[in-house]
Amino acid sequence: MIGKPTDFLIRCSAAQLTKAGIENALYETRLLLEAATGISLKEQLTQPDQNLNAKQVQVFAEYVELRRNRTPFAYITGQTEFYGRKFQVENCLIPRPETELLVDLVLAKQKEWFSGKPRILELCTGTGCVGITLYLELKTECAEADVILTDISEQALATCRANIMQYCEPDCQIEVVAADLFPELQRFDLIIANPPYIKSEDIEKLEADVFEYEPHLALDGGEDGLDFYRRIAEELKPFLSDTGNTVLLLEHGSGQRNAIKQIFAETNLDIEKIIELDDFQKHDRILGFVIK
Ligand SMILES: C[S@@+](CC[C@H](N)C(=O)[O-])C[C@H]1O[C@@H](n2cnc3c(N)ncnc32)[C@H](O)[C@@H]1O
């Protein structure tokens, strides 16, 4: 294929991806070419006769082959975009666009929820995309937050630390802690989590891109998918603020809202307000509690 213009390579590769069942094959091929060679989408369209060198052809062919085998795009390039920043994703769940709603919600409500410097705990942090984004966005809008990020996976935390190093100053107020859900006892103004919430029996029914490549530790929410919400409801109390309210924000799977509300209704937590938010597809997606 060396010496063939990019447009020819793109069309041959897109045909392979289409055959492998990839939707938007042409667009994905162009993105793979951009990632492999640095040739932007605009250049690909305006200079379709450009020739690639041998190294570029080799890397592009490797990327197309990986995608043909259903490796998610983000694992091929090693990163994905979240709230306008590129996050490394190795050994982590690939951040989903709907998770940005958690950040939107906190930024919209920060004046109502926090006075002064908020203490924030993110459970099940993975790449750290939520907690790191909150730290960076709050810093530009108000006081710097104190942020603790936890995950049980050391491999995920290594990626999380790399993301912190990429975007935050070395002495930033973000602490990364390996923990089975909650860290050592501290009190927080905001506790936020997108925990695993797929029913165990449904994991193998997920699309190949997810089932074969994303860490099952990041997906498996137990028999009914709700194990983590039950644990959070049971273990939360000592972490609540002793000076004001604590906001708990949880992302969840479509159709899980009522069951999670029921779990929290059965606790002795003093819930002042419930927050419900649907995603762009109008699926129930975020549940929050303002707790006294
Ligand atoms: C659905 S992913 C969320 C990742 C990230 N917060 C996001 O929204 O993109 C769930 C995360 O929970 C972590 N996890 C699984 N079991 C855990 C446990 N017992 N304690 C803490 N974290 C856990 C996984 O390693 C994974 O990173």
The ligand as an SDF file (V2000), in Angstrom:
LIG
                    3D

 27 29  0  0  0  0  0  0  0  0999 V2000
  -17.8850    2.1810   35.9600 C   0  0  0  0  0  0  0  0  0  0  0  0
  -16.1650    2.4070   36.3180 S   0  0  0  0  0  0  0  0  0  0  0  0
  -16.1350    4.1640   36.5390 C   0  0  0  0  0  0  0  0  0  0  0  0
  -14.8470    4.8060   36.1610 C   0  0  0  0  0  0  0  0  0  0  0  0
  -14.9040    6.3470   36.1100 C   0  0  0  0  0  0  0  0  0  0  0  0
  -15.3110    6.9080   37.3770 N   0  0  0  0  0  0  0  0  0  0  0  0
  -15.8370    6.8330   35.0250 C   0  0  0  0  0  0  0  0  0  0  0  0
  -16.9310    7.3000   35.3350 O   0  0  0  0  0  0  0  0  0  0  0  0
  -15.4750    6.7650   33.8390 O   0  0  0  0  0  0  0  0  0  0  0  0
  -16.1000    1.7350   37.9240 C   0  0  0  0  0  0  0  0  0  0  0  0
  -14.7570    1.7290   38.6380 C   0  0  0  0  0  0  0  0  0  0  0  0
  -14.9500    1.0890   39.9150 O   0  0  0  0  0  0  0  0  0  0  0  0
  -13.7850    0.4000   40.2810 C   0  0  0  0  0  0  0  0  0  0  0  0
  -14.1300   -0.5810   41.3150 N   0  0  0  0  0  0  0  0  0  0  0  0
  -14.6520   -1.8180   41.1670 C   0  0  0  0  0  0  0  0  0  0  0  0
  -14.8430   -2.3940   42.3700 N   0  0  0  0  0  0  0  0  0  0  0  0
  -14.4350   -1.4980   43.3010 C   0  0  0  0  0  0  0  0  0  0  0  0
  -14.3790   -1.5080   44.7330 C   0  0  0  0  0  0  0  0  0  0  0  0
  -14.7970   -2.5750   45.4580 N   0  0  0  0  0  0  0  0  0  0  0  0
  -13.8980   -0.4180   45.3660 N   0  0  0  0  0  0  0  0  0  0  0  0
  -13.4720    0.6630   44.6550 C   0  0  0  0  0  0  0  0  0  0  0  0
  -13.4990    0.7260   43.2980 N   0  0  0  0  0  0  0  0  0  0  0  0
  -13.9830   -0.3370   42.6300 C   0  0  0  0  0  0  0  0  0  0  0  0
  -13.2830   -0.1730   38.9800 C   0  0  0  0  0  0  0  0  0  0  0  0
  -11.9110   -0.4920   39.0580 O   0  0  0  0  0  0  0  0  0  0  0  0
  -13.6140    0.9690   37.9860 C   0  0  0  0  0  0  0  0  0  0  0  0
  -12.4990    1.8100   37.8340 O   0  0  0  0  0  0  0  0  0  0  0  0
  1  2  1  0
  2  3  1  0
  2 10  1  0
  3  4  1  0
  4  5  1  0
  5  6  1  0
  5  7  1  0
  7  8  2  0
  7  9  1  0
 10 11  1  0
 11 12  1  0
 11 26  1  0
 12 13  1  0
 13 14  1  0
 13 24  1  0
 14 15  1  0
 14 23  1  0
 15 16  2  0
 16 17  1  0
 17 18  1  0
 17 23  2  0
 18 19  1  0
 18 20  2  0
 20 21  1  0
 21 22  2  0
 22 23  1  0
 24 25  1  0
 24 26  1  0
 26 27  1  0
M  CHG  2   2   1   9  -1
M  END
$$$$
